[in-house]
Structure formats: C-alpha cells, structure tokens
Amino acid sequence: MSEAVVSAAGAIGRVVAARLTPGTDLIPAILDLARKHGIRSGIILSCVANTNHVVLRNPPASFKDGGPPAGNRSFLRVDDPAELVSLGGNISFHEAGTAVAHVHACISSAARGPEASALGGHLEEMTVMSTAEIVIGELAGIDMVHRPDPSGRAPLHPEAQE
C-alpha cells in the first residue's frame, strides 16, 4: 500500500440518533452528542435540517499548491432560510483527548434569486432554524486521531485499536 494512504479497518458500532431544536448551534451539538454517548471516533451517517445561519469555508481560486491552508480561506455567510441537503464528516480527537468535528455541508437556498441554488464547503457554523435530525455512527476498532502531520496537511490519522 502506498505510504500516501493512512488507513485502518473497523466496523460501525453503536448508532446515536437525535433531534436538535431551534437555535441549536450544530457543531457544538455534534460534539456534545459524542461526549454524552462516549463516542471518541465516529462518522455522521445522516443529517437533515433547515437553517437561517450558515458559514461555509472554501479555498479561494488562488489556492493552487495544496499546501497548508493557513490564510488561504474564503468564507461564505448565508443568513437566510436554507435547507441542509447533505452533511458529511467525522468525529475524531486530539491526542490530549479533546473532540474534533470535521464537517462539510451542502445547503439549498432560494434567497439569492428566484430559483434555489446549492452552496457547499467546510462547515464553520450552522444554526438550526426549526429542527435538525442527525444520526451518528460510532467507529468500532478504529481510533480517529487528530494530530499534526509533518507536511502540515491531513491532521487526521485513523489507527487500528489494539
């Protein structure tokens, strides 16, 4: 296997489902659910929601080299009603034990014209407008460790549990 690929095999363990109420900040809620249910390594299996506040992050057009993204950020803020169309990501932890949620989202909003348009990127913030339904799967047999890589890239290191 290529040394460019870091991998570990495991299985889906417990599954946690939750409904989030209006005004909930999605990313802290994901981390709270993980803590409450003792999930150190997990994946977001599903999430549907509506929102009235989202901040998405993407690399700007000038981002070409694939290097560390410090300073290479383009932010899009949407403070209009929108539907969460897709949410994907993982829950990992720093070696010190602090939980991390790495989440990407796609939203659909008609606020910028007569037709709905989709916008996506790394999710920085999202406030639930009326409801959100989320399902998180625990990863069994895998530790998702978030630590710096010598290249400054890819801080996630999946490791088989011993």
Backbone bond lengths (Angstrom), bond angles and torsions (degrees), N, CA, C in turn:
res aa  C-N    CA-C-N  psi(-1)  N-CA   C-N-CA  omega(-1)  CA-C   N-CA-C  phi
1 M - - - 1.453 - - 1.524 108.57 -
2 S 1.295 115.84 143.44 1.452 122.31 179.40 1.529 110.96 -61.99
3 E 1.334 116.38 140.59 1.470 119.45 176.04 1.521 111.12 -71.37
4 A 1.332 117.60 -9.12 1.458 121.38 177.14 1.522 111.28 -76.41
5 V 1.333 116.19 -10.46 1.458 120.85 -178.78 1.525 108.88 -112.32
6 V 1.326 116.34 125.06 1.458 122.21 175.40 1.521 105.92 -110.77
7 S 1.337 117.25 122.25 1.458 118.69 -175.65 1.522 111.50 -146.16
8 A 1.312 114.77 164.12 1.463 123.35 174.76 1.519 106.91 -152.83
9 A 1.310 117.31 149.35 1.466 121.64 -179.72 1.525 110.00 -108.24
10 G 1.314 115.80 145.62 1.453 121.91 178.87 1.508 109.21 -162.15
11 A 1.311 116.68 -149.82 1.460 121.96 -178.46 1.524 109.23 -148.06
12 I 1.324 115.35 166.67 1.456 120.39 172.68 1.522 107.29 -80.67
13 G 1.314 116.30 126.58 1.463 121.58 178.09 1.512 110.21 -94.88
14 R 1.311 116.22 -126.59 1.463 120.58 179.05 1.531 110.46 -65.76
15 V 1.323 115.20 155.93 1.457 121.61 176.82 1.527 107.53 -123.19
16 V 1.345 115.90 132.04 1.461 121.90 -179.80 1.525 108.34 -113.59
17 A 1.320 116.69 128.97 1.462 122.12 176.01 1.523 108.13 -116.87
18 A 1.333 116.09 142.52 1.465 120.06 -179.15 1.521 110.72 -150.50
19 R 1.313 114.46 153.73 1.466 121.63 170.97 1.516 107.12 -113.12
20 L 1.325 115.46 130.73 1.456 121.78 -179.90 1.520 109.00 -105.33
21 T 1.299 116.61 138.63 1.464 122.45 -173.72 1.534 112.21 -92.12
22 P 1.340 116.75 168.26 1.463 120.90 -178.69 1.535 112.38 -54.06
23 G 1.341 114.20 140.38 1.454 120.67 177.99 1.516 114.39 87.54
24 T 1.336 117.99 -6.41 1.467 121.35 -179.08 1.524 110.21 -70.25
25 D 1.319 116.18 136.05 1.458 122.77 174.26 1.527 106.43 -86.60
26 L 1.332 117.92 116.67 1.464 122.49 -167.69 1.528 114.42 -61.00
27 I 1.310 119.03 -48.97 1.476 119.58 -174.32 1.529 111.80 -65.14
28 P 1.336 120.28 -48.22 1.468 118.10 174.65 1.532 112.38 -59.56
29 A 1.340 117.87 -33.54 1.467 120.36 178.35 1.521 111.33 -65.34
30 I 1.336 117.32 -38.84 1.470 121.09 177.14 1.528 109.51 -61.86
31 L 1.328 116.51 -45.37 1.472 120.62 179.85 1.526 111.21 -66.26
32 D 1.340 117.29 -38.15 1.474 120.65 176.52 1.525 111.09 -63.40
33 L 1.336 117.35 -42.77 1.468 120.49 177.52 1.526 110.99 -61.28
34 A 1.319 116.17 -42.65 1.467 120.01 179.19 1.530 110.59 -61.71
35 R 1.326 116.72 -45.96 1.474 120.04 178.63 1.522 111.06 -62.61
36 K 1.337 116.67 -47.93 1.468 121.53 -177.53 1.523 112.11 -57.42
37 H 1.335 116.56 -36.48 1.465 120.60 -176.12 1.529 112.76 -103.98
38 G 1.325 117.10 9.84 1.459 120.89 174.82 1.523 114.50 67.58
39 I 1.340 117.02 32.03 1.473 120.71 179.04 1.519 109.07 -94.35
40 R 1.332 115.99 115.48 1.465 120.69 177.23 1.524 111.14 -95.01
41 S 1.325 116.41 -29.89 1.460 121.91 -179.92 1.521 107.56 -133.85
42 G 1.329 116.56 123.50 1.455 118.71 -176.54 1.512 112.29 -157.86
43 I 1.339 114.20 175.19 1.459 121.16 177.31 1.525 108.92 -133.78
44 I 1.305 115.25 149.81 1.452 120.57 174.89 1.522 106.82 -84.30
45 L 1.322 116.03 114.99 1.457 121.01 -178.77 1.518 111.51 -84.55
46 S 1.324 116.70 -36.17 1.457 120.63 -177.22 1.523 109.36 -162.24
47 C 1.316 115.75 147.02 1.460 120.96 170.31 1.520 108.24 -157.80
48 V 1.302 116.09 126.40 1.459 122.30 172.07 1.521 106.92 -123.04
49 A 1.327 115.50 142.50 1.462 118.90 -175.82 1.513 109.72 -167.04
50 N 1.320 114.20 168.86 1.455 119.42 164.21 1.517 106.73 -124.38
51 T 1.309 114.55 158.59 1.454 119.90 -171.40 1.529 110.12 -146.44
52 N 1.307 115.46 160.92 1.462 120.60 171.58 1.528 110.89 -129.33
53 H 1.342 115.99 10.77 1.466 121.05 176.40 1.527 109.07 -156.69
54 V 1.315 115.75 120.05 1.468 121.93 177.98 1.521 108.47 -140.76
55 V 1.333 116.24 140.49 1.459 121.69 168.83 1.520 106.51 -124.41
56 L 1.341 115.39 121.55 1.461 122.68 178.80 1.523 108.93 -112.00
57 R 1.330 115.78 146.97 1.467 120.77 179.17 1.517 108.83 -121.19
58 N 1.324 115.63 136.17 1.460 122.34 176.88 1.522 108.97 -139.42
59 P 1.329 117.24 158.70 1.462 118.00 171.62 1.526 109.07 -71.48
60 P 1.327 118.30 142.86 1.464 119.85 177.83 1.529 110.59 -73.62
61 A 1.325 116.71 168.46 1.466 121.29 -179.12 1.527 112.10 -58.50
62 S 1.328 117.26 -27.55 1.472 120.91 -178.79 1.527 113.02 -76.90
63 F 1.324 118.22 -6.73 1.472 122.26 -177.39 1.516 108.80 -79.58
64 K 1.334 117.37 102.39 1.460 120.70 -172.71 1.522 114.83 -118.89
65 D 1.318 118.85 -28.30 1.457 119.09 -168.42 1.518 115.16 -87.89
66 G 1.316 118.20 -9.09 1.461 119.62 -179.97 1.510 113.11 74.68
67 G 1.305 118.31 7.36 1.456 121.70 -179.24 1.505 112.40 -76.85
68 P 1.322 116.99 -173.94 1.462 120.73 179.60 1.525 110.53 -53.53
69 P 1.333 117.13 135.12 1.467 119.62 -173.10 1.525 115.88 -84.35
70 A 1.333 119.42 8.15 1.468 119.60 -178.89 1.527 110.03 -53.32
71 G 1.322 116.38 123.49 1.455 120.87 -178.94 1.519 113.46 81.89
72 N 1.318 117.68 -12.02 1.463 121.80 179.89 1.521 109.44 -100.07
73 R 1.305 116.56 67.41 1.464 121.52 -176.01 1.522 110.09 -130.21
74 S 1.304 114.93 139.16 1.453 121.97 172.90 1.526 106.35 -125.17
75 F 1.322 117.30 124.41 1.464 121.46 -175.72 1.518 110.67 -108.85
76 L 1.321 115.99 140.60 1.455 122.85 175.61 1.517 107.41 -124.49
77 R 1.324 115.86 122.10 1.459 121.51 179.91 1.522 108.33 -109.19
78 V 1.327 116.67 130.43 1.459 122.57 177.84 1.530 107.14 -123.51
79 D 1.318 116.25 113.25 1.462 121.71 179.26 1.526 109.93 -113.39
80 D 1.310 115.72 45.73 1.457 124.03 178.98 1.523 108.01 -131.32
81 P 1.333 117.98 160.57 1.462 119.28 177.14 1.527 111.43 -57.99
82 A 1.324 115.93 136.09 1.464 121.62 179.86 1.522 109.18 -151.88
83 E 1.317 114.88 157.39 1.461 121.61 175.07 1.518 109.08 -102.32
84 L 1.309 117.18 137.12 1.455 121.52 171.44 1.524 106.45 -79.98
85 V 1.321 117.21 113.46 1.453 123.14 -176.16 1.528 110.91 -89.60
86 S 1.330 115.82 -35.53 1.458 120.14 -177.20 1.526 108.99 -154.30
87 L 1.318 115.82 141.95 1.463 121.72 175.91 1.516 107.07 -141.59
88 G 1.300 116.22 127.95 1.465 120.71 177.97 1.505 109.44 -138.96
89 G 1.305 115.72 150.89 1.445 117.91 177.46 1.510 112.22 165.09
90 N 1.314 114.19 -171.77 1.459 119.56 -178.13 1.509 110.87 -139.37
91 I 1.306 113.39 163.80 1.458 122.80 174.85 1.519 105.87 -115.80
92 S 1.313 115.43 125.75 1.461 120.11 179.34 1.522 107.42 -134.36
93 F 1.322 117.02 -171.69 1.457 120.01 179.34 1.517 110.25 -144.77
94 H 1.340 115.12 146.30 1.460 120.78 171.77 1.520 107.11 -71.40
95 E 1.303 116.69 157.86 1.470 120.32 179.90 1.523 111.74 -57.86
96 A 1.334 117.70 -26.03 1.465 121.05 177.33 1.527 111.89 -76.61
97 G 1.345 117.34 -8.33 1.456 121.14 176.38 1.519 115.50 106.12
98 T 1.325 118.73 -8.36 1.459 121.87 -179.75 1.529 110.45 -70.03
99 A 1.331 116.86 132.61 1.470 121.43 -179.76 1.526 111.12 -76.17
100 V 1.344 115.14 148.00 1.459 123.47 179.43 1.522 107.77 -132.39
101 A 1.325 117.35 134.27 1.465 121.26 173.00 1.530 107.81 -113.71
102 H 1.321 116.30 117.96 1.469 121.88 176.59 1.518 106.15 -105.69
103 V 1.340 115.95 109.36 1.464 120.83 -168.84 1.524 110.77 -130.06
104 H 1.337 116.09 135.78 1.457 122.68 172.75 1.520 107.94 -118.03
105 A 1.334 115.71 145.69 1.459 120.12 -174.84 1.516 111.26 -137.15
106 C 1.325 114.19 154.38 1.454 122.35 169.86 1.523 106.63 -127.77
107 I 1.339 115.56 126.79 1.464 119.89 178.60 1.527 108.97 -118.59
108 S 1.320 115.40 158.12 1.457 122.29 176.41 1.523 107.40 -122.05
109 S 1.338 115.29 127.62 1.463 119.86 -177.29 1.517 109.76 -140.61
110 A 1.324 116.58 140.53 1.465 121.78 175.35 1.528 110.53 -100.81
111 A 1.320 118.20 9.24 1.462 121.68 -174.26 1.529 113.44 -70.91
112 R 1.308 118.41 -19.43 1.467 121.05 -175.29 1.526 113.01 -101.81
113 G 1.322 117.07 13.22 1.457 120.35 178.96 1.512 109.49 166.54
114 P 1.332 117.17 -178.36 1.458 119.92 -175.61 1.534 113.71 -71.77
115 E 1.306 117.21 -19.84 1.459 120.81 -178.78 1.533 109.21 -114.38
116 A 1.307 115.67 151.03 1.466 119.51 177.76 1.526 109.49 -69.40
117 S 1.318 115.74 144.57 1.452 120.86 174.88 1.523 108.12 -130.18
118 A 1.320 115.74 152.04 1.464 121.26 -179.64 1.521 109.81 -99.10
119 L 1.316 114.78 139.05 1.456 122.84 177.98 1.520 107.37 -132.16
120 G 1.320 116.59 142.72 1.454 117.94 -178.81 1.504 113.05 -147.97
121 G 1.322 114.96 170.76 1.448 121.57 177.04 1.519 111.05 156.09
122 H 1.316 114.91 -170.87 1.467 121.72 176.10 1.533 107.42 -68.09
123 L 1.333 116.85 128.60 1.462 120.44 -176.85 1.525 110.29 -83.21
124 E 1.327 115.11 118.18 1.464 122.00 176.02 1.525 110.38 -93.60
125 E 1.347 117.17 -42.98 1.465 122.29 -178.38 1.523 109.01 -149.39
126 M 1.332 116.04 147.03 1.458 121.25 170.26 1.512 108.72 -156.76
127 T 1.330 116.38 129.33 1.453 122.60 176.90 1.518 108.75 -107.30
128 V 1.326 116.61 129.06 1.459 121.72 178.75 1.525 109.10 -69.83
129 M 1.353 116.59 130.85 1.458 119.98 179.68 1.529 110.91 -84.46
130 S 1.325 118.74 -56.73 1.469 118.69 178.53 1.517 112.47 -125.19
131 T 1.335 117.95 -33.92 1.462 119.68 177.55 1.520 110.15 -164.22
132 A 1.307 114.92 156.08 1.470 122.47 170.64 1.517 106.79 -143.10
133 E 1.310 115.65 139.51 1.464 121.87 176.59 1.516 106.90 -120.83
134 I 1.324 116.69 122.40 1.457 120.77 -175.22 1.521 110.46 -128.91
135 V 1.337 115.20 144.79 1.459 122.29 176.09 1.527 107.33 -128.42
136 I 1.325 115.56 125.30 1.464 122.37 -178.47 1.522 108.30 -118.30
137 G 1.319 116.66 133.85 1.456 121.79 176.55 1.519 110.73 -105.75
138 E 1.313 115.48 132.41 1.465 120.50 176.25 1.524 108.38 -79.78
139 L 1.327 116.98 138.77 1.456 120.76 175.43 1.520 108.49 -91.42
140 A 1.315 116.16 121.02 1.465 122.00 179.68 1.526 108.44 -98.92
141 G 1.314 116.62 130.47 1.455 121.59 177.94 1.516 114.30 87.18
142 I 1.338 117.00 2.02 1.466 121.19 179.50 1.526 109.08 -130.39
143 D 1.322 116.03 132.96 1.459 121.63 169.06 1.517 107.06 -102.60
144 M 1.325 116.19 122.29 1.460 121.79 177.52 1.525 106.50 -95.19
145 V 1.333 116.86 97.03 1.457 122.60 -174.28 1.528 109.41 -98.11
146 H 1.313 115.98 128.73 1.463 123.96 -179.07 1.524 106.87 -102.38
147 R 1.333 117.10 104.42 1.463 120.03 178.58 1.524 109.13 -147.42
148 P 1.320 116.66 155.77 1.465 119.86 -177.34 1.526 111.55 -60.05
149 D 1.305 114.67 141.24 1.458 122.27 174.13 1.530 106.22 -97.52
150 P 1.323 119.75 145.16 1.467 120.39 -178.96 1.529 113.48 -54.97
151 S 1.334 117.91 -28.06 1.468 120.85 -179.72 1.522 111.99 -79.05
152 G 1.343 117.15 -11.28 1.456 120.38 -175.29 1.514 112.41 86.87
153 R 1.329 117.41 1.05 1.460 122.86 -179.00 1.520 110.13 -111.41
154 A 1.314 116.02 171.89 1.463 125.17 169.06 1.528 113.83 41.04
155 P 1.336 117.78 73.74 1.454 118.97 -178.05 1.524 114.58 -74.68
156 L 1.337 119.46 -6.37 1.459 120.85 -178.96 1.524 110.41 -88.52
157 H 1.332 116.18 129.23 1.457 122.14 179.86 1.526 108.78 -127.93
158 P 1.338 118.56 97.00 1.465 119.38 176.31 1.529 109.52 -71.28
159 E 1.326 115.67 130.78 1.462 120.89 -178.09 1.523 108.97 -131.00
160 A 1.323 116.20 138.95 1.462 120.40 175.95 1.518 108.97 -68.06
161 Q 1.327 116.54 136.95 1.467 120.42 176.44 1.524 108.88 -74.05
162 E 1.304 115.69 145.17 1.458 119.14 179.96 1.499 111.32 -99.76
